[in-house]
Amino acid sequence: MSFLAKEAAHVEGFAPELAVVTTGGGKELEEPLAVRPTSETVVNHMFAQWIRSRRDLPLMINQWCNVMRWEMRTRPFVRTSEFLWQEGHTAHATADEATATAREFVGLYARFAREVAALPVIVGRKSRAESFAGANVTFTIEAMMGDGRALQAGTSHDLGSNFAKAFGTRFAGGDGAGAGAPSPSQGQGDGASSPASTTLSYVHQSSWGVSTRMVGGVVMAHGDDGGARLPPALAPVQVVIIPIFKKGSDPAAVVSAAHALAAACAAAGVRAKVDADADKTPGWKYAHWEVKGVPLRAEVGPRDLEAGACAVTRRDLPRGAGKVEGGLPLDPPAFAAGAQALLGEVQASLMAQATAFRDGRIVNVTSYEELKAAVAGGLWARGPWAGTDADEARVKEETGATLRCFPFPDEEAGNGGGTGTCFMTGAAGGEVAVFARSY
């Protein structure tokens, strides 16, 4: 708890979410332990010992770890008491480097969301009220779910020198910004020493992360009443091949053909699986793999062996519309090539569907009344904003919507609201803001 308390905004922001241990082994602990809410303070304790001079910078680390947040209302994947995430932390000599790194990694998350998860996220800057506790500014990727709510799918933070000042994380060889009086060892860890004339500078930092919330985002953005619909770039199984057995036919020949197709797929870099379970009917298997969201399903039976082609169904299209005309050839290399082409189409299709859905549910507003009507209708509201923190809090209290982000200038989906007069206050000079109810 003493670590968290060193950065005032950080501990204040996280206090409601902490899981705190006060006893261990039947004895009261000398100091309460906060169970891993996030790692900025722990990392800075070590950075202060590792960093000595400018030659140690930039220092960049990444970890995968479990996090504990005390959530009163949980949702699978999206908001849980414990979750797994990837978390990065960096230290730099200049503020510009830290800001650039924070922008770089929110851009990396956006590329992953768009190119792999087929989520058309909006990238932008969080408001002061919605920023990470202890950060100068937070950048975010915002995704629209199938019910119209927003999901914060990943964030990066420009921490400035806030945590460095709290933990004395300094380096020699900088410009001395914010260093105060020269110090031979402050912030350098036990046993460190430097010339008395050396001025120490605070490092500038960034942190960033995505979590298993991304899994929930993929399911809720693409899923339908039949289950999940996984983008091929993300799907662990891209093609499921189901042998169809008929009385009086040779099941071994069908299974052998199915495995030959799977082997050709593997050689071509396509992740394929043969479901030859004889205890389950073909109908059961169709439903099973549909729920799991496998992008392509191929069916191989005795008649297909005779015809030299098999039926193939796409998961991205509605039932009845997913049948691929003509199927795919049973020649293994030709099958694998055809599957690759179809997977590319499915990936593009899911992205196009999600983009059209999102764009059709974002409306431009020119007044607070229009915002309230949009939010009440389950839409996202977009428009010029120059309001105060109090104005933002009023919107949240009265509508349940939060300011999701100020989209970056090159974000097409975020800039249709234009700039100019604030729809809330009438003040000039507003920047585009997006409001929505969220998870």
C-alpha positions in Angstrom: 0.0 0.0 0.0 2.9 2.3 0.6 3.9 1.9 -3.0 0.5 3.0 -4.3 0.4 5.9 -1.8 3.5 7.4 -3.3 1.6 8.7 -6.4 -1.4 10.5 -5.1 -3.6 10.5 -8.2 -2.8 6.8 -8.8 -3.9 5.6 -5.3 -7.0 7.8 -5.4 -8.0 6.4 -8.8 -7.4 2.8 -7.8 -8.7 2.9 -4.2 -12.3 1.6 -5.1 -10.9 -1.3 -7.1 -8.3 -2.6 -4.7 -8.4 -6.1 -3.2 -6.4 -5.7 0.0 -4.9 -8.5 2.1 -4.5 -7.7 5.8 -3.7 -11.1 7.3 -1.5 -13.9 6.2 -0.7 -17.2 7.9 -3.1 -16.3 10.7 -1.2 -13.2 11.6 -1.9 -9.6 10.8 0.5 -8.2 8.2 2.8 -5.3 9.2 1.5 -3.5 6.0 -1.6 -4.3 4.0 -0.9 -5.7 0.5 -2.9 -4.6 -2.5 -3.2 -7.6 -4.8 -1.7 -6.5 -8.2 -4.1 -3.8 -9.4 -1.5 -2.6 -11.9 2.3 -2.5 -12.0 3.4 1.2 -12.3 4.5 1.5 -8.7 6.3 -1.9 -8.6 8.0 -1.2 -11.9 9.2 2.2 -10.7 10.6 0.8 -7.6 12.9 -1.3 -9.8 13.5 1.4 -12.5 14.9 3.7 -9.7 17.5 1.0 -9.0 18.3 0.0 -12.6 18.6 3.4 -14.2 21.9 5.3 -13.6 22.7 7.4 -16.6 21.4 8.3 -20.0 23.1 5.3 -21.4 20.5 3.1 -19.6 17.7 4.7 -21.6 15.4 4.0 -23.2 14.5 1.1 -20.8 11.5 -0.9 -22.1 10.0 -4.0 -20.5 6.9 -6.1 -21.3 5.2 -8.6 -19.1 2.2 -11.0 -19.2 0.5 -11.1 -15.8 -2.7 -11.6 -13.9 -4.4 -8.5 -12.4 -7.0 -8.2 -9.6 -9.7 -5.6 -9.6 -12.6 -5.6 -7.1 -15.5 -5.6 -9.5 -19.1 -5.7 -8.0 -20.8 -6.5 -11.3 -18.7 -8.9 -13.5 -19.2 -9.9 -17.1 -17.2 -12.8 -18.7 -14.0 -11.5 -20.3 -15.2 -7.9 -20.3 -15.2 -7.0 -16.6 -13.9 -9.7 -14.2 -12.3 -9.6 -10.8 -9.2 -11.3 -12.2 -7.9 -11.1 -15.7 -4.8 -11.7 -17.8 -3.1 -8.9 -19.7 0.0 -7.8 -21.5 1.5 -4.8 -19.9 4.5 -2.7 -21.1 6.5 0.0 -19.3 9.1 2.3 -20.6 11.5 5.0 -19.4 12.9 7.7 -21.6 15.3 10.7 -21.5 12.8 13.1 -23.0 9.1 13.8 -22.8 8.8 13.6 -26.6 10.2 10.1 -26.6 7.6 8.9 -24.0 4.7 10.5 -25.8 5.9 9.0 -29.1 6.1 5.6 -27.5 2.6 5.9 -26.0 1.3 6.9 -29.5 3.3 4.0 -31.1 1.7 1.3 -29.0 -1.9 2.5 -29.2 -1.2 2.4 -33.0 0.0 -1.1 -32.6 -3.1 -2.1 -30.8 -5.3 -0.4 -33.4 -3.5 -2.4 -36.2 -4.0 -5.7 -34.3 -7.7 -4.9 -33.7 -8.3 -4.0 -37.4 -6.1 -6.4 -39.2 -6.3 -9.5 -37.0 -9.5 -9.1 -34.9 -11.4 -7.3 -37.6 -12.6 -4.7 -35.2 -12.9 -1.2 -36.7 -11.8 0.7 -33.6 -11.7 4.4 -33.2 -8.3 5.7 -31.9 -8.1 8.8 -29.8 -7.3 10.6 -26.6 -9.2 10.1 -23.4 -10.6 13.1 -21.5 -9.0 14.1 -18.3 -11.7 12.5 -16.3 -11.4 9.2 -18.2 -7.6 9.0 -18.2 -5.6 6.5 -16.3 -4.9 7.5 -12.7 -1.5 9.1 -12.6 -1.1 9.7 -16.4 -0.7 13.0 -18.2 -2.8 11.6 -21.0 -4.3 8.3 -22.0 -4.8 7.0 -25.6 -7.4 4.4 -26.4 -8.9 2.2 -29.0 -12.8 2.1 -28.8 -14.8 -0.7 -30.4 -18.5 -0.9 -30.9 -20.2 -4.1 -29.7 -23.2 -5.9 -31.2 -25.6 -4.1 -28.9 -24.2 -0.7 -29.7 -22.2 -0.2 -26.5 -18.6 0.9 -26.5 -15.7 -1.3 -25.3 -12.3 0.2 -24.4 -10.2 -2.5 -26.1 -6.7 -1.3 -25.3 -5.0 1.8 -23.9 -1.6 3.4 -23.7 -0.5 6.2 -21.3 1.9 9.0 -21.3 2.9 9.1 -17.7 5.3 12.1 -17.9 7.5 12.2 -14.9 4.7 11.6 -12.3 5.8 8.2 -11.1 9.5 9.1 -11.6 9.1 12.0 -9.1 7.2 9.8 -6.7 10.0 7.1 -6.7 13.0 9.3 -7.5 13.7 7.6 -10.8 16.5 9.8 -12.2 19.4 9.6 -14.6 22.7 11.4 -15.1 23.5 13.0 -18.4 20.2 14.7 -19.1 19.2 18.3 -19.2 18.4 18.4 -15.5 14.8 19.2 -16.1 12.9 19.1 -12.8 16.0 17.8 -11.0 16.3 20.5 -8.4 19.5 20.7 -6.5 22.3 18.4 -7.6 22.3 15.1 -5.8 25.0 12.3 -5.8 22.6 9.4 -5.3 18.9 10.3 -5.1 16.9 7.8 -7.1 19.8 5.7 -7.9 19.2 2.8 -5.6 21.2 1.4 -2.7 25.0 1.8 -3.0 24.9 4.1 -6.1 27.2 7.0 -6.3 28.1 9.8 -8.8 30.1 13.0 -8.8 28.6 15.7 -6.5 28.3 18.1 -9.4 26.1 15.8 -11.5 22.6 17.0 -12.0 20.1 14.2 -12.2 17.0 14.4 -14.4 13.7 12.6 -14.0 12.9 10.0 -16.6 9.7 10.3 -18.7 7.6 7.2 -19.0 4.8 5.4 -20.8 2.8 2.3 -20.1 0.3 0.3 -22.2 -1.7 -2.9 -22.2 -4.4 -5.1 -23.6 -6.2 -7.8 -21.8 -8.5 -10.8 -22.2 -11.2 -8.1 -22.7 -10.2 -8.3 -26.4 -11.5 -11.9 -26.4 -14.9 -10.6 -25.2 -14.7 -7.8 -27.7 -14.3 -10.2 -30.6 -17.2 -12.4 -29.5 -19.6 -9.5 -28.8 -18.7 -7.5 -32.0 -18.9 -10.4 -34.5 -21.1 -13.1 -32.7 -24.6 -13.9 -33.8 -27.4 -16.0 -32.5 -25.5 -19.1 -33.6 -22.5 -18.4 -31.5 -19.1 -16.8 -32.2 -17.9 -15.8 -35.6 -14.1 -15.7 -35.5 -11.9 -13.7 -37.9 -9.7 -16.1 -39.8 -6.5 -14.3 -38.8 -7.4 -14.9 -35.2 -9.2 -18.3 -35.3 -7.2 -21.3 -33.8 -9.1 -23.5 -36.2 -9.7 -21.9 -39.6 -11.2 -24.8 -41.4 -13.0 -27.8 -39.9 -13.3 -30.8 -42.2 -16.2 -33.2 -41.4 -16.2 -36.7 -42.9 -19.7 -37.9 -43.8 -20.3 -41.6 -43.5 -22.9 -43.5 -45.5 -24.1 -47.1 -45.1 -22.4 -49.4 -47.6 -19.5 -47.0 -48.3 -15.9 -47.2 -47.2 -15.5 -44.8 -44.2 -11.7 -45.3 -44.4 -11.5 -43.7 -47.8 -13.5 -40.7 -46.6 -11.4 -40.2 -43.5 -8.2 -40.6 -45.6 -9.4 -37.9 -48.0 -10.3 -35.6 -45.2 -6.8 -35.9 -43.6 -5.1 -35.4 -47.0 -7.0 -32.0 -47.2 -6.0 -31.1 -43.7 -2.3 -31.9 -44.4 -2.4 -29.8 -47.6 -3.9 -26.9 -45.5 -1.1 -27.2 -42.9 1.5 -27.2 -45.6 0.0 -24.0 -47.0 -0.2 -22.3 -43.5 -3.9 -22.9 -43.0 -5.0 -24.2 -39.6 -7.3 -27.1 -40.3 -8.9 -29.8 -38.2 -10.6 -33.1 -39.1 -13.6 -34.0 -36.9 -13.9 -37.8 -37.5 -15.7 -38.5 -34.2 -18.0 -41.4 -35.1 -20.1 -41.0 -32.0 -21.5 -37.6 -33.1 -23.9 -37.0 -36.0 -22.9 -34.6 -38.8 -25.7 -32.2 -37.6 -24.3 -32.2 -34.1 -20.8 -31.4 -35.4 -22.2 -28.5 -37.6 -23.8 -26.9 -34.6 -20.7 -27.5 -32.4 -18.2 -25.8 -34.8 -20.7 -23.1 -35.6 -20.9 -22.1 -32.0 -17.1 -22.0 -31.8 -17.0 -19.7 -34.8 -14.8 -21.6 -37.1 -14.6 -19.6 -40.4 -15.0 -22.4 -42.9 -16.6 -25.8 -42.7 -16.0 -28.5 -45.3 -18.0 -31.7 -45.7 -16.5 -34.8 -47.3 -18.6 -37.9 -48.1 -18.6 -40.8 -50.6 -20.5 -38.7 -53.2 -17.9 -35.9 -52.9 -15.2 -38.4 -53.6 -16.9 -39.4 -56.8 -17.6 -35.8 -57.8 -14.1 -34.6 -56.9 -15.4 -31.6 -54.9 -16.8 -31.0 -51.5 -19.4 -28.7 -49.9 -18.0 -25.7 -48.0 -19.9 -23.2 -45.8 -18.7 -19.8 -44.6 -19.4 -18.8 -41.0 -19.5 -15.0 -41.7 -22.7 -15.2 -43.7 -26.2 -16.0 -42.4 -27.5 -19.6 -42.4 -28.6 -20.5 -45.8 -26.4 -17.9 -47.4 -23.0 -19.3 -46.4 -22.8 -22.2 -48.9 -19.9 -21.7 -51.3 -21.2 -22.2 -54.8 -19.5 -25.2 -56.4 -17.6 -26.0 -53.1 -13.9 -26.7 -53.3 -12.0 -29.3 -55.3 -10.9 -32.4 -53.4 -7.4 -32.2 -54.9 -5.5 -31.3 -51.7 -3.3 -28.5 -53.1 -6.3 -26.9 -54.9 -8.4 -27.3 -51.8 -5.8 -25.5 -49.7 -5.5 -22.7 -52.2 -9.2 -22.3 -52.4 -9.5 -22.3 -48.6 -6.9 -19.6 -48.4 -8.8 -17.4 -50.8 -12.0 -17.9 -49.0 -10.5 -17.1 -45.6 -9.3 -13.8 -47.0 -12.8 -13.0 -48.1 -14.2 -14.0 -44.7 -11.7 -11.7 -42.9 -12.6 -8.8 -45.2 -16.3 -9.5 -44.8 -16.3 -9.5 -41.0 -14.4 -6.2 -41.0 -16.8 -4.7 -43.6 -19.9 -5.8 -41.6 -18.5 -4.4 -38.3 -17.6 -1.1 -40.0 -21.0 -0.7 -41.6 -22.7 -1.5 -38.3 -20.5 1.0 -36.4 -20.9 3.8 -39.0 -24.6 3.3 -39.1 -24.9 3.9 -35.3 -22.8 7.0 -34.9 -24.7 10.2 -35.3 -23.6 13.8 -35.4 -25.1 16.1 -32.8 -25.3 19.8 -32.5 -27.1 20.1 -29.1 -27.2 18.4 -25.8 -30.8 17.4 -26.5 -29.7 15.6 -29.7 -27.0 13.8 -27.7 -29.6 12.6 -25.1 -31.9 11.4 -27.8 -29.0 9.6 -29.6 -27.8 7.8 -26.4 -31.4 6.9 -25.5 -31.7 5.2 -28.9 -28.5 3.1 -28.3 -26.4 5.2 -30.6 -23.0 6.9 -30.3 -23.1 10.7 -30.3 -20.4 12.7 -32.0 -19.8 16.4 -32.1 -17.7 19.5 -31.1 -16.9 19.6 -27.4 -15.3 22.3 -25.3 -17.1 21.4 -22.0 -15.6 21.3 -18.5 -15.1 18.2 -16.3 -18.4 19.2 -14.6 -20.2 19.2 -18.0 -18.8 15.8 -18.8 -19.9 14.5 -15.4 -23.4 15.9 -16.0 -23.6 14.0 -19.3 -22.6 10.8 -17.6 -25.0 11.3 -14.7 -28.0 12.2 -16.9 -27.5 9.9 -19.8 -25.2 7.1 -18.7 -22.9 7.9 -21.6 -19.2 8.7 -21.1 -16.8 10.6 -23.3 -15.1 7.7 -25.1 -12.4 9.7 -26.8 -11.3 12.7 -28.8 -10.5 10.9 -32.1 -7.1 11.5 -33.7 -7.4 13.8 -36.8 -6.9 11.0 -39.2 -9.7 8.9 -37.8 -12.4 9.1 -40.4 -15.1 7.5 -38.2 -14.4 10.0 -35.4 -14.4 13.3 -37.3 -17.8 13.5 -39.0 -19.0 15.7 -36.2 -16.8 18.6 -37.3 -15.2 21.2 -35.0 -16.4 24.6 -34.0 -19.1 25.4 -31.5 -19.5 23.1 -28.6 -22.9 21.3 -28.6 -23.0 21.4 -24.8 -21.9 24.9 -23.9 -22.0 26.9 -27.1 -18.4 27.9 -26.6 -16.1 28.2 -29.6 -13.1 26.1 -30.4 -14.4 22.6 -29.5 -12.7 19.5 -30.7 -14.6 16.4 -31.9 -15.7 14.1 -29.1 -17.5 10.8 -29.1 -20.0 9.8 -26.3 -21.5 6.4 -25.8 -22.7 4.0 -23.1 -20.0 1.4 -22.5 -19.0 -1.8 -20.8 
